[in-house]
Amino acid sequence: LFRRFAKSRDDLAEGSLDWTVPLRGKDDQSKLKFGAGYKSMDRVFETRKFYLQNVDVIGSEPIDESLPYNTLLRPENFDEHWAIDELSINLDSYTAEMRTGAGYLMSDLVLAKKWRAVIGARVESTDQLFKTQPFPGSSSTDYAEGGPSHTDVMPSLNLTYAKNDKTNFRFAVTRTIAHPDYLELVPTEDRD
């Protein structure tokens, strides 16, 4: 029997400011938008893994492992039939943080009676850091730490042609990014 006990807590704080400035007269809906944002996430992930192994004592009646769990795991069955081994390693539990700062500039332009263009770019700087922690009672000093840091420029272009009041044709190109989850970064190990 294998059992994993885990506890995770994420603390998240974020904020942003956005501004819109009209570019032309009141009859033209063209505008310039710009803004900035910041996001901070701290995570604590603690886990311990245990394996319940059958160690029938010589001379005792072997336990029937097809019995229900509440019968198998009675306290009186532990002395003669079960041993608990901890499978935790120092790379299982970790603390982590992610800091992301971003800014963007976008223009929403009415080009002609039926044409509209939205052109812009977002710049994002991200730092992710993790550090593994020893499990309680561990004598090992092994640990791992690291994480990526990068700045990305993500341009976008969206063109719209209004054929009539009911039909629009759109063309869009953009670059996006997906940050790795800590399960992909931390060198933890799962065993069955």
C-alpha positions as a Markdown table, in Angstrom:
| # | Residue | x | y | z |
|---|---|---|---|---|
| 1 | Leu | 0.0 | 0.0 | 0.0 |
| 2 | Phe | 1.3 | 3.4 | -1.0 |
| 3 | Arg | 0.1 | 6.7 | 0.5 |
| 4 | Arg | 1.1 | 10.3 | -0.2 |
| 5 | Phe | 0.3 | 13.2 | 2.1 |
| 6 | Ala | 0.7 | 16.7 | 0.6 |
| 7 | Lys | -0.2 | 20.2 | 1.5 |
| 8 | Ser | 0.1 | 23.2 | -0.8 |
| 9 | Arg | -0.4 | 26.9 | -0.3 |
| 10 | Asp | -0.2 | 29.7 | -2.9 |
| 11 | Asp | -0.1 | 33.4 | -2.0 |
| 12 | Leu | -1.0 | 35.6 | -4.9 |
| 13 | Ala | -0.8 | 39.4 | -5.3 |
| 14 | Glu | -1.4 | 41.3 | -8.5 |
| 15 | Gly | -2.3 | 44.7 | -9.8 |
| 16 | Ser | -2.5 | 46.7 | -13.0 |
| 17 | Leu | -3.0 | 50.2 | -14.4 |
| 18 | Asp | -4.5 | 50.9 | -17.8 |
| 19 | Trp | -4.9 | 54.2 | -19.7 |
| 20 | Thr | -6.8 | 55.1 | -22.8 |
| 21 | Val | -6.2 | 58.3 | -24.8 |
| 22 | Pro | -8.3 | 59.4 | -27.8 |
| 23 | Leu | -6.2 | 60.0 | -30.9 |
| 24 | Arg | -8.4 | 62.2 | -33.1 |
| 25 | Gly | -11.7 | 64.1 | -32.9 |
| 26 | Lys | -14.9 | 62.9 | -31.4 |
| 27 | Asp | -16.2 | 61.4 | -34.6 |
| 28 | Asp | -13.2 | 59.1 | -35.0 |
| 29 | Gln | -13.0 | 56.3 | -32.5 |
| 30 | Ser | -9.2 | 55.7 | -32.8 |
| 31 | Lys | -7.4 | 55.5 | -29.5 |
| 32 | Leu | -4.1 | 54.7 | -27.9 |
| 33 | Lys | -4.0 | 52.3 | -24.9 |
| 34 | Phe | -1.1 | 51.6 | -22.6 |
| 35 | Gly | -0.6 | 50.1 | -19.2 |
| 36 | Ala | 1.5 | 48.1 | -16.8 |
| 37 | Gly | 1.0 | 45.2 | -14.4 |
| 38 | Tyr | 2.7 | 43.2 | -11.7 |
| 39 | Lys | 2.1 | 39.7 | -10.4 |
| 40 | Ser | 3.7 | 37.9 | -7.5 |
| 41 | Met | 3.1 | 34.3 | -6.4 |
| 42 | Asp | 4.7 | 32.4 | -3.5 |
| 43 | Arg | 4.1 | 28.7 | -3.1 |
| 44 | Val | 4.9 | 26.2 | -0.3 |
| 45 | Phe | 4.4 | 22.6 | -1.2 |
| 46 | Glu | 5.1 | 20.0 | 1.5 |
| 47 | Thr | 4.7 | 16.2 | 0.8 |
| 48 | Arg | 5.6 | 12.9 | 2.5 |
| 49 | Lys | 5.3 | 9.5 | 1.0 |
| 50 | Phe | 4.8 | 6.2 | 2.9 |
| 51 | Tyr | 4.8 | 2.6 | 1.8 |
| 52 | Leu | 3.0 | 0.0 | 4.0 |
| 53 | Gln | 4.7 | -3.3 | 3.5 |
| 54 | Asn | 3.5 | -6.8 | 4.5 |
| 55 | Val | 6.2 | -8.3 | 6.8 |
| 56 | Asp | 4.3 | -11.3 | 8.3 |
| 57 | Val | 6.3 | -12.4 | 11.3 |
| 58 | Ile | 7.6 | -16.0 | 11.1 |
| 59 | Gly | 5.3 | -18.3 | 12.9 |
| 60 | Ser | 2.3 | -16.0 | 12.8 |
| 61 | Glu | -0.8 | -16.7 | 10.6 |
| 62 | Pro | -0.3 | -14.7 | 7.3 |
| 63 | Ile | -2.9 | -11.9 | 6.9 |
| 64 | Asp | -5.4 | -12.2 | 4.2 |
| 65 | Glu | -4.7 | -9.0 | 2.0 |
| 66 | Ser | -8.1 | -9.3 | 0.3 |
| 67 | Leu | -9.8 | -8.1 | 3.6 |
| 68 | Pro | -11.3 | -4.6 | 3.7 |
| 69 | Tyr | -8.8 | -1.8 | 4.6 |
| 70 | Asn | -10.5 | -1.1 | 7.9 |
| 71 | Thr | -9.8 | -4.7 | 9.0 |
| 72 | Leu | -6.3 | -4.9 | 7.5 |
| 73 | Leu | -5.1 | -1.7 | 9.2 |
| 74 | Arg | -6.3 | -2.4 | 12.7 |
| 75 | Pro | -3.6 | -1.4 | 15.3 |
| 76 | Glu | -3.3 | -5.0 | 16.5 |
| 77 | Asn | -2.3 | -6.1 | 13.0 |
| 78 | Phe | 0.8 | -3.8 | 12.8 |
| 79 | Asp | 3.1 | -5.7 | 15.2 |
| 80 | Glu | 2.9 | -9.0 | 13.3 |
| 81 | His | 2.0 | -8.0 | 9.7 |
| 82 | Trp | 2.9 | -4.5 | 8.6 |
| 83 | Ala | 5.9 | -2.2 | 8.5 |
| 84 | Ile | 5.9 | 1.5 | 7.3 |
| 85 | Asp | 8.7 | 2.7 | 5.2 |
| 86 | Glu | 9.1 | 6.4 | 4.3 |
| 87 | Leu | 9.8 | 7.0 | 0.6 |
| 88 | Ser | 10.2 | 10.7 | 0.8 |
| 89 | Ile | 13.3 | 12.3 | -0.6 |
| 90 | Asn | 14.6 | 15.8 | -0.2 |
| 91 | Leu | 13.5 | 16.8 | -3.7 |
| 92 | Asp | 9.8 | 16.2 | -3.0 |
| 93 | Ser | 8.9 | 19.3 | -0.9 |
| 94 | Tyr | 9.7 | 22.8 | -2.1 |
| 95 | Thr | 9.2 | 26.5 | -1.9 |
| 96 | Ala | 8.8 | 28.6 | -5.0 |
| 97 | Glu | 8.2 | 32.2 | -6.1 |
| 98 | Met | 7.3 | 33.9 | -9.4 |
| 99 | Arg | 7.5 | 37.6 | -10.1 |
| 100 | Thr | 6.1 | 39.0 | -13.4 |
| 101 | Gly | 6.2 | 42.6 | -14.5 |
| 102 | Ala | 4.7 | 43.7 | -17.8 |
| 103 | Gly | 3.8 | 46.8 | -19.9 |
| 104 | Tyr | 1.9 | 47.2 | -23.1 |
| 105 | Leu | 1.2 | 49.8 | -25.8 |
| 106 | Met | -1.7 | 49.3 | -28.2 |
| 107 | Ser | -3.3 | 51.5 | -30.9 |
| 108 | Asp | -6.9 | 50.9 | -32.0 |
| 109 | Leu | -7.1 | 52.7 | -35.4 |
| 110 | Val | -10.1 | 53.3 | -37.6 |
| 111 | Leu | -8.3 | 53.3 | -41.0 |
| 112 | Ala | -11.3 | 53.8 | -43.3 |
| 113 | Lys | -15.0 | 53.5 | -43.2 |
| 114 | Lys | -14.9 | 49.7 | -43.2 |
| 115 | Trp | -11.3 | 49.0 | -42.0 |
| 116 | Arg | -10.0 | 48.9 | -38.4 |
| 117 | Ala | -6.6 | 47.9 | -37.1 |
| 118 | Val | -5.5 | 47.0 | -33.6 |
| 119 | Ile | -1.7 | 47.0 | -33.4 |
| 120 | Gly | 0.4 | 46.6 | -30.2 |
| 121 | Ala | 3.1 | 44.8 | -28.2 |
| 122 | Arg | 3.5 | 43.6 | -24.6 |
| 123 | Val | 6.8 | 43.3 | -22.9 |
| 124 | Glu | 6.9 | 40.8 | -20.0 |
| 125 | Ser | 9.8 | 40.1 | -17.6 |
| 126 | Thr | 9.4 | 36.9 | -15.4 |
| 127 | Asp | 11.6 | 35.4 | -12.7 |
| 128 | Gln | 10.7 | 31.9 | -11.4 |
| 129 | Leu | 12.6 | 30.3 | -8.5 |
| 130 | Phe | 12.2 | 27.1 | -6.5 |
| 131 | Lys | 14.2 | 25.4 | -3.8 |
| 132 | Thr | 13.5 | 21.9 | -2.5 |
| 133 | Gln | 13.3 | 21.3 | 1.3 |
| 134 | Pro | 14.3 | 18.3 | 3.4 |
| 135 | Phe | 11.5 | 16.2 | 4.8 |
| 136 | Pro | 11.2 | 16.1 | 8.6 |
| 137 | Gly | 13.7 | 13.8 | 10.2 |
| 138 | Ser | 16.0 | 13.7 | 7.1 |
| 139 | Ser | 19.7 | 13.6 | 7.6 |
| 140 | Ser | 20.4 | 14.3 | 4.0 |
| 141 | Thr | 21.5 | 17.8 | 2.9 |
| 142 | Asp | 20.7 | 17.3 | -0.8 |
| 143 | Tyr | 18.6 | 19.9 | -2.4 |
| 144 | Ala | 17.9 | 21.5 | -5.8 |
| 145 | Glu | 17.2 | 25.1 | -6.7 |
| 146 | Gly | 16.8 | 27.1 | -9.8 |
| 147 | Gly | 14.3 | 28.4 | -12.3 |
| 148 | Pro | 14.0 | 30.4 | -15.5 |
| 149 | Ser | 14.3 | 34.2 | -15.8 |
| 150 | His | 13.4 | 35.8 | -19.2 |
| 151 | Thr | 12.0 | 38.9 | -20.9 |
| 152 | Asp | 9.7 | 38.5 | -23.8 |
| 153 | Val | 8.3 | 40.9 | -26.4 |
| 154 | Met | 4.9 | 39.8 | -27.7 |
| 155 | Pro | 3.6 | 41.7 | -30.7 |
| 156 | Ser | 0.0 | 41.5 | -32.0 |
| 157 | Leu | -1.9 | 42.7 | -35.1 |
| 158 | Asn | -5.6 | 42.4 | -35.7 |
| 159 | Leu | -7.3 | 43.7 | -38.9 |
| 160 | Thr | -11.1 | 43.9 | -39.3 |
| 161 | Tyr | -13.0 | 44.5 | -42.4 |
| 162 | Ala | -16.8 | 45.3 | -41.9 |
| 163 | Lys | -18.5 | 44.0 | -45.0 |
| 164 | Asn | -21.9 | 45.1 | -43.7 |
| 165 | Asp | -23.7 | 45.5 | -40.4 |
| 166 | Lys | -23.9 | 41.7 | -39.8 |
| 167 | Thr | -20.6 | 40.5 | -41.2 |
| 168 | Asn | -17.0 | 41.2 | -40.2 |
| 169 | Phe | -13.8 | 39.6 | -41.7 |
| 170 | Arg | -10.9 | 39.4 | -39.3 |
| 171 | Phe | -7.2 | 38.6 | -39.6 |
| 172 | Ala | -5.1 | 38.3 | -36.4 |
| 173 | Val | -1.5 | 37.4 | -35.6 |
| 174 | Thr | -0.1 | 37.4 | -32.1 |
| 175 | Arg | 2.7 | 35.9 | -30.0 |
| 176 | Thr | 1.9 | 34.5 | -26.5 |
| 177 | Ile | 3.8 | 32.7 | -23.8 |
| 178 | Ala | 2.8 | 30.1 | -21.2 |
| 179 | His | 4.9 | 29.9 | -18.1 |
| 180 | Pro | 5.9 | 26.4 | -16.9 |
| 181 | Asp | 4.2 | 25.0 | -13.8 |
| 182 | Tyr | 6.4 | 24.2 | -10.9 |
| 183 | Leu | 5.6 | 20.5 | -11.4 |
| 184 | Glu | 7.5 | 20.8 | -14.6 |
| 185 | Leu | 10.4 | 22.6 | -13.0 |
| 186 | Val | 11.0 | 21.0 | -9.7 |
| 187 | Pro | 13.0 | 17.7 | -10.0 |
| 188 | Thr | 10.6 | 15.8 | -7.8 |
| 189 | Glu | 10.0 | 12.0 | -8.1 |
| 190 | Asp | 6.9 | 9.9 | -8.0 |
| 191 | Arg | 7.0 | 6.2 | -7.2 |
| 192 | Asp | 4.3 | 3.6 | -7.2 |
